[in-house]
């Protein structure tokens, strides 16, 4: 596929459209509804009157293998797992904390993917700009060769100048080929990441500087904060749910002591309450406490990194804007100089090496100015990414 086939799409798309398209292809996005159903099912099961599924029992006792006097006993029962006070509420709280932690992880994954889309787009824009400038440089070099050849035939220039002009043309053509490869590679990388069929129009992909929501946690910090909350909920369960859940059993017995005797019926009620022991509780409390300490220790480190990224992005935003202004001034001055030297060359007041040097300076300044404009636009995207704002 050539770059001609990677022209911008007719319908302008935004960076948000590209990020949404990339997210729709991610496994996390495809399984999000299923995972939400999982949490809903766990919550519904925990919110019931019973702590688990009932169990039915059926048993028979006789002495056919011994004396076979006709002894027979049938017993049927049902066992109901119960909740102890506070156990159900703490379990529901843990499920909610785990759900919030999962949602935060999904949001973080989406934010990170948005950063990849942003970077992939601006890498393409920079490469496409270099290709555009290289193409213009190559066109100018070809025109200069034609002009030099015409003036050589007219006797205005020595034939050796044609070699210099053709050398400059070959250099410009080689630079164009290299820029074409980079532009094609970055374009393909962006399309592969987003799944789009065509490249969006550049104008619709620019961002404006945004501000972070003061009430919302940064997408990088939110999963850690939710992980701390979930770890605390697990520690709460480990330290306060100190025994296994009790069971209430109801039974009905039918028995006959001897062959020919009448059947007698009886009912039974059984309450099973497990005892709390250190062998059960200490490992769970220790594991939950270790998980909480680990989660809490990660948060300050991540906060420092987020603060550093925000500061760096803010500085980049300010400095790239200044650099774009300076680069534009240089481009304007270089263009004026190039026009004056072009007229001087046409009048025979300067030689070809001077003309080639001024032409190269002019194209370098134009390339630098265009690149500085793109870098300033990319700095806006990087700043928005650093403060945790999606496109």
One Martini backbone bead per residue (centre of mass of N, CA, C, O) as a GRO file, in nm:
protein
  391
    1UNK     BB    1   0.095   0.037   0.024
    2UNK     BB    2   0.048   0.360  -0.043
    3UNK     BB    3   0.013   0.690   0.038
    4UNK     BB    4  -0.218   0.739  -0.163
    5UNK     BB    5  -0.407   0.529   0.006
    6UNK     BB    6  -0.361   0.731   0.281
    7UNK     BB    7  -0.568   0.929   0.272
    8UNK     BB    8  -0.775   1.131   0.393
    9UNK     BB    9  -1.071   1.141   0.506
   10UNK     BB   10  -1.359   1.289   0.417
   11UNK     BB   11  -1.450   1.243   0.705
   12UNK     BB   12  -1.407   1.403   0.977
   13UNK     BB   13  -1.209   1.320   1.256
   14UNK     BB   14  -1.147   1.257   1.581
   15UNK     BB   15  -0.958   1.161   1.841
   16UNK     BB   16  -1.195   1.025   1.983
   17UNK     BB   17  -1.273   0.835   1.755
   18UNK     BB   18  -1.003   0.685   1.750
   19UNK     BB   19  -1.006   0.592   2.046
   20UNK     BB   20  -1.274   0.436   2.029
   21UNK     BB   21  -1.185   0.240   1.808
   22UNK     BB   22  -0.953   0.116   1.969
   23UNK     BB   23  -1.121   0.021   2.217
   24UNK     BB   24  -1.325  -0.173   2.066
   25UNK     BB   25  -1.069  -0.386   2.013
   26UNK     BB   26  -1.053  -0.457   2.303
   27UNK     BB   27  -1.090  -0.703   2.534
   28UNK     BB   28  -1.199  -0.528   2.772
   29UNK     BB   29  -1.445  -0.417   2.613
   30UNK     BB   30  -1.577  -0.700   2.542
   31UNK     BB   31  -1.584  -0.794   2.869
   32UNK     BB   32  -1.732  -0.582   3.043
   33UNK     BB   33  -2.025  -0.689   3.061
   34UNK     BB   34  -1.954  -0.965   3.183
   35UNK     BB   35  -1.822  -0.854   3.443
   36UNK     BB   36  -2.070  -0.701   3.542
   37UNK     BB   37  -2.245  -0.955   3.567
   38UNK     BB   38  -2.072  -1.090   3.779
   39UNK     BB   39  -2.113  -0.881   4.004
   40UNK     BB   40  -2.421  -0.898   4.008
   41UNK     BB   41  -2.435  -1.196   4.084
   42UNK     BB   42  -2.280  -1.175   4.352
   43UNK     BB   43  -2.469  -0.970   4.483
   44UNK     BB   44  -2.731  -1.137   4.469
   45UNK     BB   45  -2.626  -1.382   4.629
   46UNK     BB   46  -2.548  -1.217   4.891
   47UNK     BB   47  -2.851  -1.079   4.923
   48UNK     BB   48  -2.953  -1.321   5.047
   49UNK     BB   49  -3.065  -1.517   5.309
   50UNK     BB   50  -2.844  -1.698   5.212
   51UNK     BB   51  -2.496  -1.794   5.198
   52UNK     BB   52  -2.604  -2.039   5.021
   53UNK     BB   53  -2.662  -2.345   4.914
   54UNK     BB   54  -2.867  -2.577   4.955
   55UNK     BB   55  -2.897  -2.908   5.120
   56UNK     BB   56  -2.971  -3.242   5.044
   57UNK     BB   57  -3.080  -3.539   5.229
   58UNK     BB   58  -3.031  -3.908   5.210
   59UNK     BB   59  -3.100  -4.195   5.427
   60UNK     BB   60  -3.000  -4.544   5.515
   61UNK     BB   61  -3.079  -4.794   5.777
   62UNK     BB   62  -2.953  -5.135   5.823
   63UNK     BB   63  -2.930  -5.526   5.886
   64UNK     BB   64  -2.878  -5.715   5.631
   65UNK     BB   65  -2.565  -5.790   5.680
   66UNK     BB   66  -2.651  -5.935   5.938
   67UNK     BB   67  -2.947  -6.036   6.081
   68UNK     BB   68  -3.211  -5.943   5.948
   69UNK     BB   69  -3.476  -5.806   6.135
   70UNK     BB   70  -3.588  -5.525   5.985
   71UNK     BB   71  -3.420  -5.292   6.008
   72UNK     BB   72  -3.527  -4.942   5.949
   73UNK     BB   73  -3.395  -4.622   5.815
   74UNK     BB   74  -3.521  -4.296   5.730
   75UNK     BB   75  -3.358  -3.989   5.605
   76UNK     BB   76  -3.456  -3.645   5.567
   77UNK     BB   77  -3.296  -3.334   5.450
   78UNK     BB   78  -3.207  -2.983   5.520
   79UNK     BB   79  -2.953  -2.737   5.444
   80UNK     BB   80  -2.888  -2.404   5.586
   81UNK     BB   81  -2.712  -2.136   5.513
   82UNK     BB   82  -2.593  -1.874   5.715
   83UNK     BB   83  -2.586  -1.564   5.874
   84UNK     BB   84  -2.395  -1.347   6.034
   85UNK     BB   85  -2.353  -1.074   6.191
   86UNK     BB   86  -2.213  -0.864   5.926
   87UNK     BB   87  -2.123  -1.053   5.695
   88UNK     BB   88  -2.295  -0.954   5.456
   89UNK     BB   89  -2.211  -0.654   5.451
   90UNK     BB   90  -1.904  -0.707   5.409
   91UNK     BB   91  -1.936  -0.864   5.143
   92UNK     BB   92  -2.078  -0.641   4.981
   93UNK     BB   93  -1.850  -0.434   5.013
   94UNK     BB   94  -1.634  -0.599   4.864
   95UNK     BB   95  -1.774  -0.621   4.591
   96UNK     BB   96  -1.784  -0.315   4.540
   97UNK     BB   97  -1.478  -0.266   4.554
   98UNK     BB   98  -1.408  -0.460   4.320
   99UNK     BB   99  -1.573  -0.317   4.107
  100UNK     BB  100  -1.431  -0.042   4.125
  101UNK     BB  101  -1.152  -0.153   4.058
  102UNK     BB  102  -1.222  -0.256   3.776
  103UNK     BB  103  -1.317   0.012   3.656
  104UNK     BB  104  -1.046   0.159   3.700
  105UNK     BB  105  -0.879  -0.030   3.519
  106UNK     BB  106  -1.034   0.032   3.262
  107UNK     BB  107  -0.983   0.337   3.260
  108UNK     BB  108  -0.677   0.312   3.246
  109UNK     BB  109  -0.662   0.155   2.981
  110UNK     BB  110  -0.801   0.376   2.814
  111UNK     BB  111  -0.598   0.600   2.873
  112UNK     BB  112  -0.346   0.459   2.763
  113UNK     BB  113  -0.458   0.421   2.477
  114UNK     BB  114  -0.493   0.720   2.418
  115UNK     BB  115  -0.189   0.776   2.429
  116UNK     BB  116  -0.116   0.597   2.188
  117UNK     BB  117  -0.290   0.743   1.981
  118UNK     BB  118  -0.165   1.017   2.007
  119UNK     BB  119   0.127   0.936   1.934
  120UNK     BB  120   0.067   0.804   1.661
  121UNK     BB  121  -0.045   1.057   1.526
  122UNK     BB  122   0.205   1.251   1.567
  123UNK     BB  123   0.405   1.076   1.422
  124UNK     BB  124   0.265   1.098   1.152
  125UNK     BB  125   0.262   1.405   1.122
  126UNK     BB  126   0.568   1.438   1.122
  127UNK     BB  127   0.627   1.248   0.881
  128UNK     BB  128   0.438   1.390   0.677
  129UNK     BB  129   0.584   1.661   0.689
  130UNK     BB  130   0.858   1.563   0.588
  131UNK     BB  131   0.750   1.463   0.318
  132UNK     BB  132   0.640   1.731   0.213
  133UNK     BB  133   0.908   1.888   0.228
  134UNK     BB  134   1.071   1.691   0.054
  135UNK     BB  135   0.900   1.727  -0.200
  136UNK     BB  136   0.956   2.029  -0.233
  137UNK     BB  137   1.261   2.004  -0.251
  138UNK     BB  138   1.266   1.822  -0.502
  139UNK     BB  139   1.120   2.016  -0.692
  140UNK     BB  140   1.326   2.247  -0.668
  141UNK     BB  141   1.568   2.082  -0.768
  142UNK     BB  142   1.451   2.022  -1.050
  143UNK     BB  143   1.419   2.318  -1.137
  144UNK     BB  144   1.716   2.392  -1.105
  145UNK     BB  145   1.825   2.201  -1.316
  146UNK     BB  146   1.670   2.324  -1.551
  147UNK     BB  147   1.791   2.609  -1.521
  148UNK     BB  148   2.088   2.536  -1.547
  149UNK     BB  149   2.070   2.397  -1.823
  150UNK     BB  150   1.970   2.645  -1.977
  151UNK     BB  151   2.215   2.833  -1.902
  152UNK     BB  152   2.433   2.657  -2.026
  153UNK     BB  153   2.325   2.672  -2.321
  154UNK     BB  154   2.350   2.996  -2.304
  155UNK     BB  155   2.637   3.056  -2.140
  156UNK     BB  156   2.605   3.146  -1.819
  157UNK     BB  157   2.719   2.858  -1.732
  158UNK     BB  158   2.894   2.615  -1.615
  159UNK     BB  159   2.891   2.271  -1.642
  160UNK     BB  160   2.962   2.204  -1.339
  161UNK     BB  161   2.688   2.303  -1.216
  162UNK     BB  162   2.518   2.056  -1.295
  163UNK     BB  163   2.638   1.861  -1.090
  164UNK     BB  164   2.546   2.012  -0.837
  165UNK     BB  165   2.242   2.009  -0.900
  166UNK     BB  166   2.219   1.699  -0.923
  167UNK     BB  167   2.318   1.639  -0.640
  168UNK     BB  168   2.086   1.789  -0.496
  169UNK     BB  169   1.864   1.619  -0.622
  170UNK     BB  170   1.953   1.342  -0.512
  171UNK     BB  171   1.934   1.421  -0.216
  172UNK     BB  172   1.631   1.493  -0.218
  173UNK     BB  173   1.528   1.216  -0.317
  174UNK     BB  174   1.639   1.051  -0.081
  175UNK     BB  175   1.484   1.204   0.142
  176UNK     BB  176   1.205   1.133   0.030
  177UNK     BB  177   1.224   0.827   0.059
  178UNK     BB  178   1.264   0.822   0.366
  179UNK     BB  179   1.005   0.983   0.438
  180UNK     BB  180   0.807   0.785   0.308
  181UNK     BB  181   0.863   0.547   0.495
  182UNK     BB  182   0.790   0.684   0.763
  183UNK     BB  183   0.500   0.764   0.690
  184UNK     BB  184   0.398   0.481   0.628
  185UNK     BB  185   0.456   0.348   0.900
  186UNK     BB  186   0.288   0.543   1.082
  187UNK     BB  187   0.022   0.498   0.937
  188UNK     BB  188  -0.002   0.193   0.986
  189UNK     BB  189   0.009   0.206   1.294
  190UNK     BB  190  -0.248   0.373   1.334
  191UNK     BB  191  -0.448   0.184   1.185
  192UNK     BB  192  -0.389  -0.068   1.359
  193UNK     BB  193  -0.475   0.054   1.633
  194UNK     BB  194  -0.777   0.162   1.539
  195UNK     BB  195  -0.913   0.030   1.263
  196UNK     BB  196  -0.902   0.218   1.043
  197UNK     BB  197  -0.933   0.276   0.695
  198UNK     BB  198  -0.859   0.583   0.739
  199UNK     BB  199  -0.729   0.881   0.750
  200UNK     BB  200  -0.761   1.149   0.911
  201UNK     BB  201  -0.813   1.467   0.933
  202UNK     BB  202  -0.603   1.686   1.078
  203UNK     BB  203  -0.796   1.913   1.191
  204UNK     BB  204  -0.982   1.709   1.376
  205UNK     BB  205  -0.723   1.620   1.582
  206UNK     BB  206  -0.714   1.856   1.740
  207UNK     BB  207  -0.644   2.010   2.051
  208UNK     BB  208  -0.742   2.137   2.358
  209UNK     BB  209  -0.700   2.274   2.644
  210UNK     BB  210  -0.740   2.123   2.951
  211UNK     BB  211  -0.910   2.028   3.255
  212UNK     BB  212  -0.918   1.890   3.549
  213UNK     BB  213  -1.101   1.701   3.764
  214UNK     BB  214  -1.116   1.766   4.100
  215UNK     BB  215  -1.315   1.507   4.179
  216UNK     BB  216  -1.119   1.328   4.016
  217UNK     BB  217  -0.925   1.076   3.961
  218UNK     BB  218  -0.661   0.966   3.834
  219UNK     BB  219  -0.632   0.699   3.624
  220UNK     BB  220  -0.366   0.600   3.774
  221UNK     BB  221  -0.482   0.627   4.081
  222UNK     BB  222  -0.760   0.489   4.106
  223UNK     BB  223  -0.677   0.186   4.124
  224UNK     BB  224  -0.515   0.222   4.389
  225UNK     BB  225  -0.744   0.330   4.563
  226UNK     BB  226  -0.931   0.084   4.515
  227UNK     BB  227  -0.728  -0.126   4.623
  228UNK     BB  228  -0.727  -0.020   4.910
  229UNK     BB  229  -1.030  -0.056   4.964
  230UNK     BB  230  -1.032  -0.364   4.910
  231UNK     BB  231  -0.819  -0.440   5.125
  232UNK     BB  232  -0.983  -0.336   5.364
  233UNK     BB  233  -1.225  -0.524   5.321
  234UNK     BB  234  -1.063  -0.786   5.359
  235UNK     BB  235  -0.962  -0.720   5.645
  236UNK     BB  236  -1.242  -0.700   5.770
  237UNK     BB  237  -1.318  -0.992   5.719
  238UNK     BB  238  -1.071  -1.136   5.851
  239UNK     BB  239  -1.115  -0.991   6.145
  240UNK     BB  240  -1.452  -1.045   6.171
  241UNK     BB  241  -1.471  -1.319   6.008
  242UNK     BB  242  -1.386  -1.576   6.234
  243UNK     BB  243  -1.603  -1.771   6.107
  244UNK     BB  244  -1.780  -1.993   5.989
  245UNK     BB  245  -2.073  -2.061   5.869
  246UNK     BB  246  -2.370  -2.149   5.955
  247UNK     BB  247  -2.606  -2.431   6.008
  248UNK     BB  248  -2.939  -2.533   5.913
  249UNK     BB  249  -3.121  -2.833   6.007
  250UNK     BB  250  -3.373  -3.043   5.856
  251UNK     BB  251  -3.553  -3.343   5.973
  252UNK     BB  252  -3.679  -3.675   5.864
  253UNK     BB  253  -3.789  -3.976   6.042
  254UNK     BB  254  -3.801  -4.331   5.949
  255UNK     BB  255  -3.878  -4.619   6.166
  256UNK     BB  256  -3.788  -4.984   6.212
  257UNK     BB  257  -3.692  -5.228   6.431
  258UNK     BB  258  -3.888  -5.459   6.300
  259UNK     BB  259  -4.034  -5.700   6.156
  260UNK     BB  260  -4.377  -5.585   6.161
  261UNK     BB  261  -4.339  -5.320   6.265
  262UNK     BB  262  -4.395  -5.007   6.319
  263UNK     BB  263  -4.381  -4.690   6.207
  264UNK     BB  264  -4.168  -4.415   6.291
  265UNK     BB  265  -4.176  -4.064   6.360
  266UNK     BB  266  -3.935  -3.785   6.316
  267UNK     BB  267  -3.784  -3.480   6.418
  268UNK     BB  268  -3.520  -3.236   6.322
  269UNK     BB  269  -3.282  -3.000   6.472
  270UNK     BB  270  -2.985  -2.826   6.339
  271UNK     BB  271  -2.696  -2.651   6.473
  272UNK     BB  272  -2.408  -2.517   6.306
  273UNK     BB  273  -2.106  -2.390   6.478
  274UNK     BB  274  -1.826  -2.265   6.415
  275UNK     BB  275  -1.508  -2.213   6.528
  276UNK     BB  276  -1.271  -1.998   6.643
  277UNK     BB  277  -0.936  -1.986   6.499
  278UNK     BB  278  -0.605  -1.928   6.437
  279UNK     BB  279  -0.564  -2.126   6.200
  280UNK     BB  280  -0.776  -1.961   6.028
  281UNK     BB  281  -0.717  -1.638   6.078
  282UNK     BB  282  -0.417  -1.551   6.064
  283UNK     BB  283  -0.357  -1.593   5.761
  284UNK     BB  284  -0.578  -1.399   5.658
  285UNK     BB  285  -0.487  -1.142   5.803
  286UNK     BB  286  -0.196  -1.134   5.696
  287UNK     BB  287  -0.268  -1.122   5.395
  288UNK     BB  288  -0.448  -0.867   5.407
  289UNK     BB  289  -0.231  -0.679   5.529
  290UNK     BB  290  -0.021  -0.708   5.304
  291UNK     BB  291  -0.203  -0.599   5.079
  292UNK     BB  292  -0.245  -0.319   5.202
  293UNK     BB  293   0.051  -0.228   5.218
  294UNK     BB  294   0.108  -0.251   4.917
  295UNK     BB  295  -0.110  -0.055   4.816
  296UNK     BB  296  -0.017   0.195   4.984
  297UNK     BB  297   0.283   0.209   4.871
  298UNK     BB  298   0.205   0.279   4.563
  299UNK     BB  299   0.067   0.559   4.572
  300UNK     BB  300   0.299   0.771   4.620
  301UNK     BB  301   0.463   0.694   4.371
  302UNK     BB  302   0.242   0.757   4.159
  303UNK     BB  303   0.196   1.051   4.242
  304UNK     BB  304   0.479   1.152   4.170
  305UNK     BB  305   0.462   1.080   3.868
  306UNK     BB  306   0.216   1.252   3.797
  307UNK     BB  307   0.336   1.523   3.883
  308UNK     BB  308   0.578   1.513   3.689
  309UNK     BB  309   0.415   1.493   3.425
  310UNK     BB  310   0.259   1.756   3.457
  311UNK     BB  311   0.501   1.944   3.468
  312UNK     BB  312   0.633   1.862   3.199
  313UNK     BB  313   0.385   1.924   3.019
  314UNK     BB  314   0.362   2.222   3.091
  315UNK     BB  315   0.642   2.303   2.991
  316UNK     BB  316   0.611   2.200   2.701
  317UNK     BB  317   0.373   2.379   2.624
  318UNK     BB  318   0.521   2.651   2.655
  319UNK     BB  319   0.789   2.600   2.486
  320UNK     BB  320   0.662   2.516   2.210
  321UNK     BB  321   0.525   2.784   2.157
  322UNK     BB  322   0.787   2.946   2.145
  323UNK     BB  323   0.927   2.778   1.925
  324UNK     BB  324   0.717   2.838   1.703
  325UNK     BB  325   0.769   3.140   1.686
  326UNK     BB  326   1.071   3.124   1.613
  327UNK     BB  327   1.041   2.943   1.361
  328UNK     BB  328   0.864   3.142   1.201
  329UNK     BB  329   1.068   3.367   1.188
  330UNK     BB  330   1.285   3.209   1.040
  331UNK     BB  331   1.115   3.142   0.789
  332UNK     BB  332   1.066   3.432   0.696
  333UNK     BB  333   1.363   3.513   0.664
  334UNK     BB  334   1.446   3.279   0.472
  335UNK     BB  335   1.247   3.349   0.244
  336UNK     BB  336   1.357   3.631   0.180
  337UNK     BB  337   1.642   3.540   0.117
  338UNK     BB  338   1.571   3.342  -0.113
  339UNK     BB  339   1.449   3.551  -0.307
  340UNK     BB  340   1.698   3.732  -0.336
  341UNK     BB  341   1.898   3.506  -0.436
  342UNK     BB  342   1.735   3.425  -0.684
  343UNK     BB  343   1.768   3.698  -0.827
  344UNK     BB  344   2.076   3.707  -0.816
  345UNK     BB  345   2.119   3.451  -0.986
  346UNK     BB  346   1.963   3.547  -1.238
  347UNK     BB  347   2.179   3.799  -1.265
  348UNK     BB  348   2.476   3.685  -1.174
  349UNK     BB  349   2.574   3.766  -0.862
  350UNK     BB  350   2.575   3.456  -0.801
  351UNK     BB  351   2.646   3.144  -0.725
  352UNK     BB  352   2.548   2.822  -0.687
  353UNK     BB  353   2.643   2.750  -0.398
  354UNK     BB  354   2.487   2.983  -0.268
  355UNK     BB  355   2.208   2.896  -0.363
  356UNK     BB  356   2.208   2.616  -0.226
  357UNK     BB  357   2.246   2.717   0.064
  358UNK     BB  358   1.988   2.891   0.077
  359UNK     BB  359   1.788   2.670   0.006
  360UNK     BB  360   1.854   2.487   0.246
  361UNK     BB  361   1.785   2.691   0.467
  362UNK     BB  362   1.489   2.733   0.386
  363UNK     BB  363   1.393   2.436   0.420
  364UNK     BB  364   1.477   2.404   0.712
  365UNK     BB  365   1.295   2.630   0.821
  366UNK     BB  366   1.029   2.512   0.720
  367UNK     BB  367   1.048   2.242   0.866
  368UNK     BB  368   1.080   2.357   1.155
  369UNK     BB  369   0.812   2.512   1.163
  370UNK     BB  370   0.621   2.272   1.114
  371UNK     BB  371   0.724   2.103   1.348
  372UNK     BB  372   0.663   2.308   1.574
  373UNK     BB  373   0.358   2.309   1.534
  374UNK     BB  374   0.319   2.006   1.596
  375UNK     BB  375   0.453   2.005   1.874
  376UNK     BB  376   0.248   2.199   2.002
  377UNK     BB  377   0.003   2.014   1.953
  378UNK     BB  378   0.119   1.770   2.106
  379UNK     BB  379   0.144   1.911   2.384
  380UNK     BB  380  -0.157   1.919   2.434
  381UNK     BB  381  -0.203   1.615   2.440
  382UNK     BB  382   0.004   1.556   2.667
  383UNK     BB  383  -0.133   1.725   2.880
  384UNK     BB  384  -0.406   1.582   2.882
  385UNK     BB  385  -0.283   1.310   2.957
  386UNK     BB  386  -0.144   1.397   3.228
  387UNK     BB  387  -0.435   1.489   3.361
  388UNK     BB  388  -0.653   1.258   3.259
  389UNK     BB  389  -0.764   1.322   2.965
  390UNK     BB  390  -0.973   1.251   2.730
  391UNK     BB  391  -1.056   1.309   2.395
   0.00000   0.00000   0.00000
